[in-house]
Amino acid sequence: MDQEILNFYSRLNHLDVSRETFLDFENYISMIIKKNKKINLIGEKTASKKAIIERHIIDSAQIIDFIDLNCDSTTDLGSGAGMPGIIVAIMLKNMKNNMNVNLYEKSYHKSYFLKEVSEKLKLNTKIFQKNIFEIKNLETGTIMSRAFKPMPVVLDLVYENFSKFKNIIFFMGKSGKNVFENSKKNWNLEYTEKKSLTNEDSFLINIKKIKKKL
């Protein structure tokens, strides 16, 4: 791997990411670029290799510290092209952690792509081509929500459809503060925040407990 690529990944140095993980990331990126010419996995503005690393790989990988590594599974809501689910699965594989990463994606073509990636990279994933809003009594460890639905919608989904979970990770953008403050009007939330590695206006929220206000 050339030095330029390693420099792209330098923001992950504090996570002690292995060389094998970087190689898996590179294979995954190649698959995204190739498939994106046939189906719309990601937007054209972020479809270059550099943009995928900066906007998607690093953005997704930074949540590994929030993942509950002692559970049997973690769940990615509306996985799309696999960010953050596939990224987390790659990192877990190279950490020798056998946790299942559940990827929910109702699109047939995107689900098929997730299966192709998982098979090629030998990832411990389970792909569900289903509408997660129609599934009840779900159990998991960490729940990940990135570019899926607005926070109030996801909180309702988790409250209604998950009977057991450890925590929920949200990726919040520029308007995230207002969305978060409005959500707290209807929910009591136990949470921590972390500044994003990829954008000074973005941040992550790790919610441990949710309770609807009366």
N, C-alpha and C positions, 0 to 999 in steps of 0.2 A: 504494500500500500504506500503511495507516494506521500511526501511530506505535506503537500497542499491539503490532501484529504484529512490527514491527521490533525492539521491546524483547524479545519472546520469543526472537528469533534472536541477541540480543546476545552470547551465549556463544560464537558462531562468529566473532566479529569478528577474532580473531587468525588465522583461516584465509583472510582476505581474500575472502570469498564475495561474488560479484557480485549485483547487483539482479536480473538475469535468472535466476540460480539460485534466489533467493527466490521469484520468480514461478512457476517450475517446481515448487518445493516446494508452493506454494499450490494449484496445479492438481492435483497428486498427492494432496494431503490431501482435496480436494473429491471426487476419484474414490474414495478409500478410504471416506469417510463415506457416500457414496451406495451403493457396492457392499456395504458392511458391513451394510446393512439387509436384504440378500438372502442373502448368504452370510457365514459367520463368518471374516472376514479377520483381525481382531484382537479381543481381549477387550473387553467393554463398559466396563470400568474405564479403559481407555486409548483409548476411541473418540471422545472430544471433541477439538475442534481443538487446544485448548491442550495436552492430554495427548499427542496425536500429535506435536506439535512438540517438547515437552520429553522425552518418553519414547522416541520413535522417531526423529524427524528428527535432533535434536542428537546423540543417542546414536550413530546410524549415521554421521553426517557427521564425527565427531571422528576417525575412523580414516583419513582421507584421507592423513595424513602417513605412515602405515604402508604404503600401497599402493605397490607397485613400478611406477612410471609408465613404465618403459622396456620393459615386456613387451607382447606382443600381446594378452594376455587376463588377466582376473582372474575368480575363480570364487566364487559365493555358494552355500554348501551349504544345501539346504532353504530356499529363499528366502521361502516363504510369501507375504506381502503385498508383499514386495520390500525389506525392511529387513534388511541394509544395501544389497543389490545395486542397487535402483533409485536410492537416494539417491546412491550412488557414481557410477552412470551419469549422473545429472543433473549432478553436480559435474564429471565428466570432460568432458561435452558443453560446459559453459560455460568450461572450461579449454582448449578446442580440442584435447583429447586424443582420438584415435580408437581407443583400446583397446576391444576387445570385453569386455563384462561378461556372463559365462556364468551364467545363473540356473537352478539345478536345483530343480524342484518337481514332485513326482509327482502332486499333486492336479490334476485337469483344470480345475476351476473357478478355482483360484488361478493356474494357468498361463495360462489364458485372460485373467484380469485383468491379469497381467504383460504380456501381449502388447498388450492395449488401452492400457495406460499407455505402453508403449514406442512404440507407433505415434503416439499423441496428442502425446507430448512429443519425438518424433523422437530417441529414444535409441539408442545403439549397443549393443544387447543381443542375446543369443541365448538363447532360452528352451527348456529341455529338460524335457519332461514325462516324466521317467524316474526310476527309483529309482537314485540314484547308487551305491549299494552293489553294484549289478549291472554296473557299467561299469568296465572295466580299462584300464590304460595311458593314463590321462589326463595331459595336459600343460597347465600354466597358469603364470601368474606368482604373484600373491597369492591365497591361499585365505582366505575369510571364513566364520566360523562364529558365528552369533548366534542363541541360542534354538533350536538345531537338535538336537544330541545331546550327551551328557556328553563332556568332554574326552578320557577314555580311548578312547571309541568313535570319536571323530573322528581321534585320532592313529593308531589302527589302520586306519581307512579310508584316510587319506592314505598311510600306509606301504604298504598292500596295493594300492591302486587308482591312485595317482598315480605315474607314472614320472618326472615332472619337475615341480618347483614352486620358487618363490623363498622364500616365507614363508607362515605361517599366523597369522591374527589371531583371537584368542578374546576374547569379551566375558564377563567373570567377575563374578558377583554376590556376595551376602553370604557364601555358603558357598564362594566361589571359592578362597580360600587353602588350605582343607583339600583340596579337589579337586586343586588344582595340586600341592601337596606329595605327595599320594598318587600322582599321575601320574608324578612324578619318581622314584618308587621303581622304576618299570619302564622309564623312558626317560631317556636323556641328551639334554638340550635346551639349545640355544643361543638365548637369548631376552633381550628387554627388556620392562619393565613401564611402564605409564603410568596415572595416576589418572584415573578417569572424570569427565567434565564434568557428568554428570547425577545421580550418586549418590555420596556420600562413602564408602559401603561397597563400591562397585564399582570395577573396574579392567580395563585391557586388557593382553593379553599378545601380543607380537609374536615368534613363534618362527621363527628362521632355519634351524635344522637340527634334525633328529630322528634318534635312533639307539636301537634297542631294546637294553636291557641283557640280557646273557646270564644 
